[in-house]
Structure formats: C-alpha cells, structure tokens
Amino acid sequence: MSDSTRSEDAAELCGDNIQILADALNSRYLESREDHLLFEPTDNSTFRRREVAISMIAARQILAAISRGAKRLEDYEGWIDPELGYAEFEMRQHSTLNAFSTRSIEQRKFEVHPCSHTHSSNPPLENCGDRVYSVIRVTSKDGSTCLEISRNTALCVPLLSLKDAQESGGVQITLKVFLGGSTEERELVQKSLDLANSFLFELNARHRSPYSLRPRMDRARNYSRLRTVDQKVRFPKTAVPSNIAALFSIPSDFSLRGNRTLAYLSYYQVIESYLPTVHKRDTLKKLRRVLRALDFDEEKDSSVVKLLATVERAHGASDGEQLRTAIEECVPSEKLHEFYSLNPDHFKKGGPISGVPAINPKSGESLASQTAKRVYALRNRIVHAKDDPRFGESKVLLPMSHEAYLLQPDVELVRLLAIEVIVDNG
C-alpha cells in the first residue's frame, strides 16, 4: 500500500468510523498496524478471545455497506444488505471429500442464466494471484435470483490474528444470495435463509457435498456449574447399571463436539430410564398410605374406590407427570434452589431459550414442578418436528443453531437431575 493510500485510509478510518466498525464486530479497537486495524473481541465466545486483524481495505468496504444499511445477521454468522437485496453467510464444510474441489469442479455443469447482478467471478474457477478458488453459482430461470458459493467479500472477512490474516489473505468460502434488488429486511432474511437451506440440502443429497450455515457464536452467556470438582477420589459407593453408565458418559463426547442438543437428550435418557421405577415406587407408597388410613375399611365401597382411583391415576400418568414425580422424589429441593441461584438470567422469563417455561422460585409453584415442565418442554422442542400437531406451539430446536449454542445451562440442569436420580436409585 502506498503512503498516500495509507494516509487516506488513516484519515477515513478514525474516530466515529472505527467505533461503528467495532460495534458491528462486537469488538474493541486496539490500534492500527501494518495496514490493518486490530480489535479485541468483547463477546463471551471461547472461539474469539484473541486479538484479531482486519485490513484497512476490508474495513472501508464494511463501513460503506453499513452506511447504506447493511447489518449482521442475528442467528448466523453473516450479513444482509437490504438496499442491494443481498445476503452472505459463513459456512461449515463437514467432509474432506468435496465434489466441487478445484480439481473436480470443471466437470460440473451449473444452471446459470443471464442476470442483473454484479459478480466478481464466474464458475467454475477464480484465479486470485497464485491461488485458485472454486466458484459455484446457479440462477433462477427468470434471472432474478442467484445463489453462489465462492470466496468471501469484505463483509465476511475471517477474524484472524494479524499473522494469519497476512499469510492466508483472510479468505474463507461463503454462500451469497442475490435477490432482485432492494428488499425489506425481514423478507430478505427469510427468503435468503429458505434459499440457502434448500441449496445446501441439494448439494448434500445430490452431490454428497455437506455444507451448513455457521451459527452466530458471539452471544453465549457465562454460566456457573453447581458441582465443583471434588479433591478426594474415593472407592465407588454408587451402584450404576452398565447401560446407565454408558449413557451418562456419552454427553461429554457430544459436548466436546459442540452438539448440546444430543448431550441434553443423553442426560434426559438417563432420567427417563428410571421413570417407571420411581413411578411404581411412588404409586406403592400412595397405595400403602390409603391402606394405613384409620378410616379404611375393605368392606366399604368408598374405601375400595380410593384404592382404584390411586391405581387409575398412576396408570394414566403422562411422561411429564412421571418426570415431575422423579424430580420430587429424587432431587433435594435445596439442590434446585442453589442451581437456579447461580444462573438466574438464563432461566428467567425472556431468557435465551424460547418456547419453554421460565423458572421463578418465588411463583408459589414448587421448583420440582417448574423444572419438570421446562425439561420436558425442551425435550419436545428437540425431538419433535415443528409441524407435529401435538406440539404446535413449539418451534424445533436445531442441533447446530444459535439457540442450541446457548443451551449449556439447561444441559447442566439435566446433568444434575440425572446424577441425583442415579444416586437416589443406586
């Protein structure tokens, strides 16, 4: 970069402009160095704790987009530009085998028609200095909409260290959606997501090239664990069946891979395994209580009816009711109070997980009952499709969604419940 260009950038990228850029990136400006702006991420994500660099050229382009109304997507890593009817998504590639690698892409045919959009490159390949990148693009028959997978624009420049940014050139592959001109923001988000998901599905199903949109990872909240690591290693006292031990160990692997919904379901499955046993034990306790009553008389119909009513209630108990019984019988209430006191913001009304009941220790309803309702509702959000009429008000919780990324306190909750249920029945 020439001295004159550097001076122009320094003049343009100062004060309010740098603050606008920092706000958009959820970062704090540090300094300029070697034609780059250095920022320190201010979010809670463990993935972006380090200092990151953005070239001054990319910074100017991002600011130009922001000035015309471009903004970051809320749930995915990417941007929308309503004035241009444009969206760009960061992506994950889930296999090293790619039907669209630079070696094989020239064998592919792309459904491309004349369009009014401006593209920086054309399929199948883009030559950029000494590097070559694949370009996948398809167009609707009327030419109004284009979908393209190619190297990123400035909006989705990777946030790398200065050294990595200089060595790699700050390049990643992104999915771009070009609509027919200026588009209202909500409409742009919805149409772009629908088209992106449809396109990625067909790339996987038809070409065995599995990509997915990258969920936004910068809004996770800190959470506290109830159980600390015990310093004393003891000879085991808890009897645990082999199937339960196997189920309890699985979530650790899933959590390391970031799949919190599977971790949640594995802990839930541990609890679910004990529901019949706990429910039977609770039913027998209630039957014995009826039999011990001072006014019980086996010759009286009213006494026999009480026995029958107890059995019928037990027989007709739903999964949610059995879960509540298990929590009431196996989990000390003080453990629940302590747990919720550590993470009040996550479980309160308006918390990050939608479609599930909030927890309010002062509501008058027992914490066991509130916990059972939340745990069961969240389980339903994960395992039931959103068009299932039984769960019409619940939106499906996708494994790699932004909301799933915020699920960890709920995973810690079902882990606590699973431990207490195992111990109570050991």
N, C-alpha and C positions, 0 to 999 in steps of 0.2 A: 504494500500500500504506500502511495506517495505521501510526502509530507503535507501537500496541500489537501489531499483527500482526508488524511488523518486529522487535520485541523478542522475541516468541515464536519467530520463526524463528532469530534470533541465538542464543537460548538452546538451541534444539534442534539447530541446525547448528553444533556446535562440537566441538573435541577429537576423540574417537574416531569420531563420526559423519562428520565431514568426511574423516577418514583412510580410513574404509570406502568413502566415495564416491570418493575419489581413487584408491584401489586398484582399484576396479571400472572406472574410466575410464582406467587406465594413465596417470595424471597426477599432478602435484604441486600442492598447494594454494598459492595465492599470497596472495589477500586477498578480502574482500567489498567490493563497490562497487555502489551504485545498485540495490539489491535483487537482486544477482547474486553468485554465487561465481565467482571467476576461478581458472583452473587453467592449468598449463603441461604439455602432453603430454610424457611421458618416453620414448615409443617411438621407433623409428628411421625411422618413415614420413616421407617428404618432404611428405606431404599435410597433416600436422598438426604443424607446427613452431611455429605461432604460439600466442599466449595465447588461451584460449577461455573463454566465459562460460556459466553455467547459472543460470537463475532459481532463487531460493530455493524457489518453489512446486514447480518440477520436481524440485529436489534432495530435498525432503521426500517426494515421491511415489516417487522412485527408492529412497530409503532404506527406505520402507515395503515395497516389493517385495522388496528384498534381505533384509529381516528375516524374510520368510516363505519364503525360499529361492530367489528369482529370481537368475539369473546370466546373464552374457553368453555368447553362442554362441562356439564356438572358431574356426570356419572362416568364419563370415559375420557381417556387422555386424547385430546384433540381440540379442534377449534371449529367454529362456524363463522361464516361471513355472509350475513343476510343480504347485504347490498348486492353481492355477486351471486347469491344463491349457491354458495359453495360450502362444503364441509370436508374436513380432513381428520382421519382417525389414525392413531398409532395402533400397530398390530403386533400380535404374537404369532410366531410360526412354530407349530408343535411337532415338526418332524424334520429330520435332516434330508429326507427324500422329498425332493420338490420337482414336480412336473414342469415348473416354469423357471428352472435354473438357467443361467446364461448359456449352459451347454446344450440344453434341450429345447429352449423356448422357440427357436426358429422353426421347429417342426409344427408348432401350433398355428391354428387359424383363429383370428379374432373377428367377432361380429362388430365391425366398425362401419358407421355411416357418416356422411357429411354433417357437421355440427357447427354451431356458432361460438363454441368455447375456445379459449386460448390454452393450448397445451405446450409445455416446454419440451416435450419429446414425443416420439411416436413408437408404437410397438414395431419389432419385438425387443429392441435393444437401444440403450442410450450410452453413448461414449462420452465419458467425462474425464478428460485428461488421460491418465494411464489406467483408469478404471472403467469397467463396463457394468451396467445395471440392467436388469430385466424390466420391461415395461408391459404391463397387462392392461388393455383397455377394451371396453365394449360400449356400444352406443345403442340407444333405443332406436327403433325404426324411423321415428319422425325426427331424430337428431336433437331432441330437446334435452336429453339426459345422457351423461357419460359417467361411467364408473372406471376408475383407474387405480392400479397398484404400481407404484413407482417410488423413486427416492423422494424424500420429504421436501416440502417447501420450508421457508424460514419459520412458519408458524409451528411446525412440529420438529424443530431442531432438537436433537438429543441433548439433555442436560448432562454434560460430561466435565471431567476435570480439564484444566487448560491443556495439559499434556495430551490427554486422549483426544480432545477436540482438534488439536493441531495435527495429530498423527492420522486420525480417521477422516478428518474433514467434516465431522458432525453429520454423518449420514445414517439414516435408517429408512426402512420401507414403510410407506403409509398408504392407506386407502383413501382415495379422493372421490367425492361425489359432486358432480357439476349438474345443477338443475337449470331450468330455462329462465335465468335472470333473477332479479330481485325477488326474495321470498321472505314472508313473515317468519319471525324467529321460531315459534313453536312448530309451524308447519315444516320449516327447514329441518329441525331436529328430528321430527317424527319420520318424514319422508326419507331422510338420509339414513337413519337407523334401519328402517324397513328394507331399503335397497341394499345397504351394506350387509345385513344379516342374510338376505336372500342370496346375494352374490357369493358370500363366504360359504354358505351351505352348499351351493352347487360346485364351487371349486373343490370342496371336500368330497362330496358324493360322486361327482362325475370325473374328477381328475386326481383324487387322493392327495390333495394339497391342503392340509388342515391349517387354517389361519383362524384367529379370533381377535375381536376388538380388545384393546387393553383397558381394563377398568381404571378409573382415576384413583390413585393411591395416596393422595396427599391430605385426606381429611380424617384419617383414623384418629381416635381419641385415646389418650393414655388410660390404662385401666389397672386396677390393683388386684392381685391374687389374694384369696383368703388364706390359703395354706402356705406357710413358709417351709423351706427345706429343713427337715429335722436332722440335727447333727449326730444323733445316735442311731447306729444301724443295729437293729435287734433281730433276734431269731423270730421267724414269722409266727404269728398267732391267728391270722385271719384265714379261715378255710375258704378257698375260692375254686369253684369248678373250672375245669380246663377251658370250656367254651367261653366262660365269662372272662377269664384271664386273657384269652386271645382277643376278645372284643375290646377289652379295656386298653390293650396295648396298641391297637390299630390307630386311634386318632393321633398319636404322636407322629406317626409317619405322614398322615394326611396333613397335619398342621404344618409340618416342615415344608410340604409342597404347596402350602397356601390354600388348601381346599377345606375351608372351615365348615362348609355345609356337611361334608362327609364325616368330619370329626364330630360335629353335633349329632348326626344320626347314629354314629357308632356308640357314643355315650348313651344316647336315648335307648338304643337297642339293649344295652346292659340293663337299664332300668326296666324296660319292657319285659325282659326275661323273668323278672321277679314279680311282675304284677299279679299273675294267677296265685302264686304262693301267698303273697301278702293279703290279697283279697280274700282268699279262703280262710286265712288266719283271722282276719277281721270279722268275717261272717260267723265263724265259730264262736268268737268272743261275744258277738251280739246275741247269738242263739243261747249261749250259756247264761247271759245276763237275763234273758227272758225267762229261762227255766229257773233261775235263782230268785226271781221276784216273789215276794211274800204272798201276793195275790194270785200267783199262777196255780191253776187247777186244771189238770189234764182232762177232767170230766166236763169242763165248761168250753163251749164253742168259742167264746171270746178269747180264751187263752190260746186255744189251738190256732185261731185266726192270726194272733200276734206272731206265732211261730211261722205260719205260712207267709205272712207279709214280709217278714225278715228275709226269708228264703227268696221270695219273688223279687224283692229289691236287689238282693245280691245277684240273682240271675240276670236281671236286666241292666246291670251297671255298665255304662259306656266305658270306652278306653280312657276318656278324660276323667271320669269319676274314679276309676281304678288308680289312675295316676295320682289323683289328689289323696286317696287313701294311703298309697305308698309313701307319699311325702309326709303326711300327718303321722304315720306310724313309725317311719324310719329316720326322719331327719329332725334333729333337735331344732326347735324354733329359734333358739339363740344363734345357731349357726346361720340361719337365713337372715336374721336381723344384722348380724355382723357383716355378712357378704354384701347385702344391699347398701349398707352404710359406706362401703368402700367405693362403690360405683353408682352413686345416686343419679348422675346425669344420664347415664346410658339407659336406665330402666324407667325413668320418669316419663310422663306424658310429653310427647313431642321429641322423644329420643330418636336416635338414628335408624332404628329398625321399625318400619311401618307395618301396619296390619296385624299387630299383636297387642294384647293388653299391657298397659303400664303397671308398674308396681308402686303402690302407695302404702307404706307401713302405717299411716295414720287414717286409713279409709274406714276402719272398723271390720273389714273382711280379713280373715286370717291370712297370714303370709303363705301358708301351705296352699290354700285355695287359689290365691292370686298367682302363685308360682306355677301351679298345675295348669291353669288357664293359659298362661304365657308360653310355657314349654310346649304344650300340646298344639297351640295355635301356630307356633313357629315350626314345629314338626310338620304340620299340614302345609304350610307355605312352601316347604322344601320338597315334599314328596308328591303333592297333588298338582296336576295341571290347572291353570287358571280358569279353564272353561268347564271344570267339573262343577255341576250344579250344587253339589253338597258344600262346596267351599267357594261360592260365587263372589264373596266379598274379599277374598284373599288373593293377592297377586303372587304368582310363583316367584320364589327366591332362587335366582340362578347361581350356580356354584362359583363362577368367576366374575360376578357382578360387583359393582362398587359397594352395594349394601352388604354383600357377603364378606367383603373385606373388613367391615366394621362389626362383624359378628362375634369377635373373640370373647367379650364379657359373657355372652349367652353360652358360649362353649364352656367357659369356666363354670358357669352355673350348673349345666347338666353334668359336668365332671364331678362337681361337689355332690350333687344328688346321687350319682352313680356310686361314688365312694361310700356315702352313708348307707345306701341301700345294701351294698355288698357287706359292709361291716355288720349291719343290723341282722343280716341273714347268715352270717358266717359261722 
